[in-house]
Amino acid sequence: QGIHLHSHNFTLRYNTTIPRQVGLAGSSAIIVSAFRCLMKFYGVDEASLPRTILPHLVMTTETEELGLAAGLQDRVVQVYEGLVAMNFDEEHMAQHGHGIYECLDPSILPRMWLAYVTKNSDSGTCRDTCLPS
């Protein structure tokens, strides 16, 4: 993309309170945070790396580098930091490399509760049984 990166060294450490393997997108949250740290460290702004592109970069990191099952939805929400309407129109995706994302006011939602089990499991296994074959 023609973005010049300096050759300074860095160390990246993280700590998370997101429970592991319960389907709360913890790995992608860490990767989104890592991308943001790297962008700040290298002085890469949104003009150079638009927010619309970042979810795909995060998903590619998860699927190709880490071998994890991943889709765009969690990554879009994390990059846009809130309630987002997502349209993954195939033609638009093919032409632009990203979906159509619109930030929405969370006050339009009814009161919601989050439930999860504390016993670790492979959340991908559970999702795999829901996907059409």
C-alpha positions as CSV (number, residue, x, y, z in Angstrom):
1,Q,0.0,0.0,0.0
2,G,3.0,2.3,0.0
3,I,3.0,3.0,3.7
4,H,6.5,3.7,4.9
5,L,7.4,2.0,8.3
6,H,10.4,3.0,10.3
7,S,12.7,0.3,11.6
8,H,12.5,0.9,15.3
9,N,12.0,-2.1,17.6
10,F,9.0,-2.6,19.9
11,T,7.6,-5.0,22.4
12,L,3.9,-5.8,22.6
13,R,2.4,-7.3,25.8
14,Y,-1.3,-7.7,26.6
15,N,-3.6,-8.7,29.4
16,T,-7.3,-9.5,28.9
17,T,-10.3,-10.0,31.1
18,I,-12.3,-11.6,28.2
19,P,-13.0,-15.3,29.2
20,R,-11.2,-17.8,27.0
21,Q,-13.1,-20.0,24.5
22,V,-16.6,-19.0,25.3
23,G,-17.4,-17.3,22.0
24,L,-16.8,-13.7,23.0
25,A,-14.3,-12.9,20.3
26,G,-11.3,-12.5,22.7
27,S,-8.7,-13.4,20.1
28,S,-9.9,-10.9,17.6
29,A,-10.2,-8.2,20.3
30,I,-6.5,-8.8,21.1
31,I,-5.5,-8.6,17.4
32,V,-7.6,-5.4,16.8
33,S,-5.8,-3.9,19.8
34,A,-2.4,-5.0,18.5
35,F,-3.2,-3.5,15.1
36,R,-4.1,-0.2,16.8
37,C,-0.9,-0.2,18.8
38,L,1.2,-0.9,15.7
39,M,-0.6,1.8,13.8
40,K,0.1,4.3,16.6
41,F,3.8,3.2,16.9
42,Y,4.4,3.5,13.1
43,G,2.3,6.7,12.7
44,V,-0.2,5.1,10.4
45,D,-3.5,7.0,10.5
46,E,-7.0,6.2,9.2
47,A,-6.2,8.1,6.0
48,S,-3.5,5.5,5.2
49,L,-5.3,2.5,6.6
50,P,-9.1,3.1,6.5
51,R,-11.3,1.7,9.2
52,T,-13.3,-0.2,6.6
53,I,-10.2,-2.3,5.7
54,L,-9.1,-3.2,9.3
55,P,-11.7,-5.9,10.0
56,H,-10.5,-7.9,7.0
57,L,-6.9,-7.5,8.0
58,V,-7.7,-8.8,11.5
59,M,-9.7,-11.7,10.1
60,T,-6.9,-12.6,7.7
61,T,-4.4,-12.6,10.6
62,E,-6.7,-14.9,12.6
63,T,-7.4,-17.3,9.8
64,E,-4.1,-17.4,7.9
65,E,-1.6,-16.7,10.6
66,L,-3.3,-18.3,13.7
67,G,-5.5,-20.9,12.0
68,L,-8.6,-19.9,13.8
69,A,-12.2,-19.9,12.5
70,A,-13.2,-16.3,11.9
71,G,-15.8,-14.1,10.2
72,L,-16.1,-10.4,9.8
73,Q,-18.9,-9.6,12.2
74,D,-16.9,-9.6,15.5
75,R,-14.0,-7.7,13.9
76,V,-16.3,-5.0,12.5
77,V,-17.9,-4.4,15.9
78,Q,-14.5,-4.2,17.6
79,V,-13.0,-1.8,15.0
80,Y,-16.1,0.5,15.0
81,E,-16.5,0.1,18.8
82,G,-20.2,-0.2,19.1
83,L,-23.5,-1.1,17.4
84,V,-23.0,-1.5,13.7
85,A,-25.3,-2.4,10.8
86,M,-23.3,-4.6,8.5
87,N,-24.1,-5.4,4.9
88,F,-21.9,-8.0,3.3
89,D,-23.3,-7.6,-0.2
90,E,-21.2,-9.9,-2.4
91,E,-20.9,-7.4,-5.3
92,H,-19.8,-4.6,-3.0
93,M,-17.4,-6.8,-1.2
94,A,-15.8,-8.0,-4.5
95,Q,-15.6,-4.4,-5.8
96,H,-14.4,-2.6,-2.6
97,G,-12.8,-5.4,-0.4
98,H,-15.1,-4.6,2.5
99,G,-18.8,-4.5,3.5
100,I,-21.1,-1.5,4.0
101,Y,-20.9,-0.5,7.7
102,E,-23.2,2.0,9.5
103,C,-22.8,3.0,13.1
104,L,-26.1,3.0,15.0
105,D,-27.2,4.4,18.3
106,P,-27.2,1.6,20.9
107,S,-30.2,3.2,22.7
108,I,-32.4,1.7,20.0
109,L,-31.8,-1.8,21.4
110,P,-34.0,-3.4,24.1
111,R,-32.3,-4.3,27.4
112,M,-30.1,-7.3,26.9
113,W,-28.3,-9.9,29.0
114,L,-25.1,-11.8,28.3
115,A,-24.9,-15.4,29.3
116,Y,-22.0,-17.7,28.9
117,V,-20.6,-20.9,30.5
118,T,-17.5,-20.6,32.6
119,K,-16.2,-24.1,31.6
120,N,-13.7,-23.6,28.8
121,S,-14.4,-25.3,25.5
122,D,-13.7,-24.8,21.9
123,S,-16.3,-22.2,20.9
124,G,-15.5,-22.9,17.2
125,T,-16.8,-26.5,17.6
126,C,-20.2,-25.2,18.8
127,R,-20.4,-22.7,15.9
128,D,-19.4,-25.4,13.4
129,T,-22.5,-27.4,14.3
130,C,-24.7,-24.4,13.4
131,L,-23.2,-23.8,10.0
132,P,-24.8,-25.4,6.9
133,S,-22.6,-28.0,5.3
